Amino acid sequence: MGCGASKVLPEPPKDVQLDLVKKVEPYTGQTTDKYKHFIKDDGSGGKAVDKMGSPSPPQATNNPYPGGPANGHPDPSDPRRNKVAKYRAKFDSRVTAKYDIKALIGRGSFSRVVRVEHKSTKQPYAIKMIETRYREGREVCESELNVLRRVRHTNIIQLIEVFETQERVYMVMELATGGELFDRIIAKGSFTERDATRVLQMVLDGVKYLHTLGITHRDLKPENLLYYHPGSDSKIMITDFGLASTRKKGDECLMKTTCGTPEYIAPEILVRKPYTNAVDMWALGVISYILLSGTMPFEDDNRTRLYRQILKGKYSYSGEPWPSVSNLAKDFVDRVVTVDPNERMTAGQALKHPWIVTMAASSSMKNLHRSISQNLLKRASSRCQSIKSAQSTRSSRSTKSNKSRRVRERELRELNLRYQQQ
């Protein structure tokens, strides 16, 4: 089955192939092998980022900050613990007068993220210190602040306060310690459609709020959906607004920047047509598909083939656990993973879909956990192997390059020696 009512858009132009680069993780400042972001004007009045690549596999950890200690607490054996004093010295005195710097939990080329504790209330927070003397850091900071200063919603990461100096900005934010969405699913012993709809209700509520304010996230994916705390009753929070686009009332709602994470990117972005906040709903449809199965609707190591799949809107409901998934759930996915953005449900419409309304209140549902967790772990293992293979290939090429350079240097020395002997 697929999206039968979808319009098939034309094949992507040759320049749709975008280069895999690196990304600096928001809320951690940590550089990963996902994608790097480049800020540029999207031609419609806002700042945005081009970033394309393949997401890393989910990590079995409760740590919402990749590369940081679990649950935001420092590991005594972690060498970064010894660097806290070094980074503490870089903090403005106004910050250290109010917060105790506890542990470094993320780092990047122009930013550091530390876990802190408010001196009076003992409440833990995360502080992202960004070096704004660098253009990249300054523009990412502006992009996030433009959104976070405007929003206040229970399902969106909250900015507590900001300290600014000539060279740095310190963003004090909520500290989410419950881990990523799919890590929690793998760790659970049970996961039903009811659980999926409860997650989606929270995310859709946050997205509806953003769209009402004229904000389009543009990078919704499981890695950016964090649990606030490890408890079973924890809320989900939307994070990472580095790609968000903000429109004021009266502004034209169309955006033009090509951006997003490949497996979650909407077709209209790939064909470089002006687009609306409907791109967030496409991404939510992809997330819904993964929530129900542990597999991706569109996946291919070759990005050109991946983009063609997305443009055609072709996906299937074959394999486990799809035979056990309700038709209402599949109808929900079909209504958001549809190529024509005009046919896609809005966040408000999605919240009223019968599957979301009825399943959220249902009590007897089939446990999909075994199949979903197995598929998620299988995909994680496959992605790890692909990454290792790519790293091995790069290492081999580097070794060959070094050997060739050494041979050329030796030949040059021999030529020089012969010349001197003549």
C-alpha positions in Angstrom: 0.0 0.0 0.0 1.1 3.5 -0.5 -0.3 6.9 -1.0 -2.6 6.3 -3.8 -4.1 9.7 -4.0 -0.7 11.4 -4.2 0.4 13.5 -7.1 3.7 12.3 -8.5 6.0 15.2 -8.8 8.7 15.2 -11.5 12.1 13.5 -10.9 14.5 15.7 -8.9 16.9 17.8 -11.0 20.5 16.7 -11.1 21.5 19.3 -8.5 19.1 17.8 -6.0 22.1 15.7 -4.9 23.5 17.5 -1.9 26.8 16.8 -0.2 27.0 14.9 3.1 28.7 17.2 5.6 28.8 17.6 9.3 26.4 19.1 11.8 26.8 20.9 15.1 24.2 19.5 17.4 21.9 22.1 18.9 21.6 22.1 22.7 24.9 20.4 22.9 27.1 22.3 20.5 28.6 18.9 19.7 29.9 18.2 16.1 28.7 14.9 14.8 29.0 13.0 11.5 25.4 13.9 10.6 25.5 17.2 8.8 27.1 20.6 9.1 24.9 23.6 8.8 25.5 26.6 6.7 23.4 29.7 7.4 22.1 31.7 4.5 19.2 33.9 3.7 16.3 31.8 2.3 15.2 34.6 0.1 12.0 35.2 2.1 13.2 37.4 4.9 14.6 34.9 7.4 17.7 33.0 8.2 17.9 29.3 7.5 20.3 26.5 7.1 21.2 24.0 4.3 21.9 20.6 5.7 21.7 17.2 4.2 23.0 13.8 5.3 22.0 10.5 6.8 21.0 10.3 10.5 23.1 8.3 12.9 21.6 5.3 14.5 19.8 5.7 17.8 22.0 5.3 20.8 21.0 3.1 23.8 21.3 5.9 26.4 19.0 8.1 28.4 21.2 11.1 27.6 19.4 13.7 25.6 22.7 15.4 24.8 24.7 13.2 22.3 28.2 12.7 23.4 27.4 13.8 27.0 27.0 11.7 30.2 23.9 9.8 30.8 21.0 11.7 32.5 23.1 14.8 32.4 25.3 13.6 35.3 29.1 13.5 34.9 30.9 10.1 34.6 33.8 10.1 37.0 35.9 8.4 34.3 35.0 10.9 31.7 38.1 13.1 30.9 35.7 16.0 30.1 35.0 16.2 33.8 38.5 17.5 34.3 37.9 20.2 31.8 35.0 21.8 33.7 37.3 24.2 35.5 38.8 25.3 32.1 35.4 26.1 30.7 34.1 27.6 33.9 36.8 30.2 33.6 35.3 31.3 30.2 31.9 32.0 31.7 30.9 35.5 32.4 30.8 36.4 36.1 27.1 37.2 35.9 26.5 33.6 35.0 28.7 32.0 37.6 27.3 34.3 40.3 23.9 32.7 39.6 24.7 29.1 38.5 27.2 26.5 39.6 28.9 24.9 36.6 28.7 21.1 37.1 29.8 19.3 34.0 30.6 19.7 30.4 28.0 17.7 28.4 28.6 18.8 24.8 31.1 20.7 22.7 31.5 22.0 19.2 33.8 24.2 17.1 32.1 27.3 18.4 30.1 26.3 21.4 30.1 24.4 24.7 27.1 23.1 26.7 27.4 22.5 30.4 25.0 21.2 33.0 24.5 23.7 35.7 22.6 24.1 39.0 20.9 27.3 40.1 22.5 28.4 43.3 19.3 29.4 45.1 16.8 26.8 43.9 19.2 23.9 43.1 17.3 23.4 39.9 19.4 21.8 37.1 19.6 23.5 33.7 21.7 23.4 30.6 23.7 26.4 29.4 24.8 26.6 25.8 27.7 29.0 25.5 28.1 30.2 21.9 31.2 32.0 20.5 29.4 34.8 18.6 32.6 36.2 17.2 32.3 33.5 14.6 29.7 34.1 12.0 28.3 30.6 12.0 27.8 30.6 15.7 26.3 34.1 15.7 23.7 33.2 13.0 22.7 29.9 14.5 22.3 31.7 17.9 20.1 34.3 16.3 18.0 31.7 14.6 17.3 29.8 17.8 16.8 32.9 19.9 14.3 34.3 17.4 12.1 31.2 18.1 12.8 30.4 21.7 12.1 34.0 22.9 8.6 33.8 21.4 7.5 30.4 22.5 6.1 29.1 25.8 4.5 25.7 25.5 4.7 22.6 27.7 5.9 20.5 24.7 8.6 22.8 23.5 12.0 23.2 25.1 12.1 26.4 27.2 14.6 29.2 27.2 15.0 30.4 30.7 17.2 33.4 30.3 20.1 34.8 28.2 23.4 36.5 29.1 25.1 38.3 26.3 28.7 39.7 26.0 30.6 41.1 23.0 32.0 37.6 22.2 29.7 35.1 23.7 26.0 34.3 24.3 24.9 32.1 27.2 21.5 30.4 26.7 20.1 28.9 29.9 17.6 26.2 28.9 15.6 23.4 30.4 17.6 20.3 31.0 15.8 17.2 29.4 17.1 14.0 31.1 14.5 11.5 29.8 16.4 10.6 26.6 15.3 10.4 22.9 12.0 9.0 21.8 13.1 5.8 20.3 15.6 5.0 23.0 12.6 5.0 25.4 10.6 2.7 23.1 13.4 0.2 22.9 13.8 0.2 26.7 10.0 -0.3 27.3 8.5 -3.7 27.6 5.3 -2.7 25.9 4.4 -0.3 23.1 0.9 0.0 21.6 -1.0 2.2 19.2 -2.3 4.0 22.2 1.2 4.8 23.3 2.0 6.1 19.8 -1.1 8.3 19.7 -0.2 9.8 23.1 3.3 10.7 21.8 1.8 12.2 18.6 -0.8 14.2 20.6 2.0 16.0 22.5 4.1 16.6 19.4 1.1 17.7 17.3 0.0 20.1 20.0 3.4 21.7 20.0 3.5 21.9 16.2 0.1 23.4 16.0 1.2 26.1 18.5 4.3 26.8 16.5 2.4 27.1 13.2 -0.1 29.4 14.9 2.8 31.7 15.7 4.1 31.5 12.1 7.0 29.3 13.0 7.9 26.3 10.9 10.4 23.9 12.6 11.7 22.3 9.3 13.7 19.6 11.0 11.2 17.4 12.9 12.7 14.0 13.5 12.9 11.5 16.5 16.3 12.8 17.6 14.7 16.2 18.2 11.9 14.8 20.4 13.1 14.4 24.0 11.5 13.2 27.2 11.7 15.7 30.0 12.5 13.2 32.7 13.0 9.4 32.9 9.6 8.7 34.5 6.8 6.9 32.6 4.6 10.1 32.9 7.2 12.3 31.3 6.1 14.8 28.6 7.8 15.0 25.1 9.5 18.2 24.2 10.4 19.5 20.7 14.0 20.7 20.5 16.5 22.0 17.9 15.2 25.2 16.3 18.4 25.9 14.3 16.5 25.4 11.0 13.3 27.1 12.1 11.7 29.8 9.9 9.7 32.6 11.6 7.1 34.6 9.8 5.3 37.7 11.2 1.6 38.2 10.7 1.0 39.6 7.2 4.2 38.1 5.8 3.9 35.6 2.9 4.1 32.1 4.4 6.1 30.6 1.5 9.7 29.5 2.2 12.4 28.7 -0.3 15.5 27.3 1.5 16.4 23.7 0.7 16.9 22.2 4.1 16.1 19.3 6.4 17.2 15.7 7.1 16.9 13.5 4.0 14.7 10.7 5.3 12.2 13.3 6.7 12.4 16.0 4.0 9.2 16.8 2.1 8.9 16.4 -1.7 8.2 20.1 -2.3 11.5 21.0 -0.7 13.4 18.6 -3.0 12.0 20.1 -6.2 12.9 23.5 -4.8 9.4 24.9 -5.0 8.2 27.5 -2.5 6.7 25.7 0.4 4.6 26.2 3.6 4.6 24.7 7.1 3.1 21.6 5.6 6.6 20.3 5.5 6.4 19.7 9.2 3.4 17.5 8.7 5.2 15.4 6.2 8.0 14.8 8.7 5.4 14.0 11.4 3.9 11.4 9.0 7.4 9.8 8.6 7.8 9.8 12.4 4.3 8.2 12.8 5.3 5.4 10.4 8.5 4.7 12.3 6.6 4.8 15.7 4.3 2.1 14.4 6.9 -0.2 12.8 10.4 0.7 13.8 11.2 1.0 10.1 11.6 4.0 7.7 9.0 4.6 4.9 11.8 5.9 2.7 15.3 4.7 3.1 18.3 4.2 0.8 22.0 4.7 1.3 22.1 6.4 -2.2 20.5 9.8 -1.7 19.4 10.2 -5.3 17.4 7.0 -5.1 16.1 8.1 -1.7 14.9 11.4 -3.1 13.1 9.6 -5.9 11.3 7.4 -3.5 10.2 10.5 -1.6 9.1 12.4 -4.7 6.9 9.4 -5.8 5.5 9.0 -2.2 6.0 5.2 -2.5 6.1 3.3 0.7 4.5 0.0 1.9 2.9 -1.7 4.9 4.6 -5.0 4.4 6.5 -6.9 7.1 6.0 -7.0 10.9 4.3 -5.5 12.7 2.0 -4.0 10.0 -0.5 -6.9 9.9 -1.2 -6.0 13.5 -1.6 -2.3 13.0 -5.1 -0.9 12.6 -6.4 0.6 9.3 -7.1 3.8 11.2 -3.4 4.2 11.9 -2.5 3.5 8.3 -5.1 6.1 7.2 -3.5 8.6 9.5 -0.1 8.0 7.9 -1.5 8.2 4.4 -3.1 11.5 5.1 0.1 13.2 6.1 2.7 11.3 4.0 1.1 12.6 0.8 3.1 14.2 -1.9 0.7 17.0 -2.6 1.1 19.5 0.4 -2.4 20.8 -0.3 -3.9 17.4 0.5 -1.8 17.0 3.7 -3.6 17.3 7.0 -2.7 20.3 9.2 -1.7 19.9 12.8 -5.2 20.9 13.9 -6.8 18.4 11.5 -4.4 15.6 12.6 -5.3 16.1 16.3 -9.0 15.5 15.3 -8.3 12.4 13.2 -10.3 9.4 14.5 -7.1 7.3 15.2 -5.7 10.0 17.4 -9.0 10.7 19.2 -10.1 7.1 19.7 -6.8 5.2 20.2 -5.6 7.7 22.8 -8.6 6.7 25.0 -8.4 3.0 24.1 -7.3 0.4 26.8 -7.0 -2.9 24.9 -4.4 -2.7 22.1 -1.9 -5.2 20.6 1.6 -4.9 21.9 3.9 -4.0 19.0 7.0 -3.6 21.1 8.8 -6.8 20.0 8.7 -6.0 16.3 9.3 -2.3 16.7 12.3 -2.6 19.0 13.8 -5.4 16.8 13.4 -3.2 13.7 14.9 -0.2 15.4 17.9 -2.1 16.7 18.4 -3.8 13.3 18.4 -0.4 11.6 20.8 1.0 14.2 23.2 -2.0 13.7 23.0 -1.5 9.9 23.7 2.2 10.2 26.7 1.6 12.5 28.1 -0.9 10.0 27.6 1.6 7.1 29.3 4.3 9.1 32.3 2.0 10.0 32.6 0.9 6.4 32.6 4.6 5.2 35.2 5.5 7.9 37.3 2.5 6.8 37.1 3.5 3.2 38.2 7.1 4.1 41.0 5.7 6.2 42.2 3.4 3.4 42.1 6.3 0.9 44.0 8.5 3.3 46.7 5.7 3.8 47.0 5.3 0.0 47.3 9.1 -0.4 50.0 9.2 2.3 51.9 6.3 0.6 51.7 8.1 -2.8 52.9 11.3 -1.2 55.9 9.5 0.4 56.7 7.8 -3.0 56.6 11.2 -4.7 58.8 12.7 -2.0 61.3 9.9 -2.3 61.4 10.2 -6.1 61.9 13.9 -5.8 64.8 13.4 -3.4 66.4 10.9 -5.8 66.1 13.3 -8.7 67.6 16.1 -6.6 70.5 13.7 -5.6 71.2 12.8 -9.2 71.1 16.4 -10.3 73.6 17.3 -7.6 75.9 14.5 -8.7 76.0 15.6 -12.3 
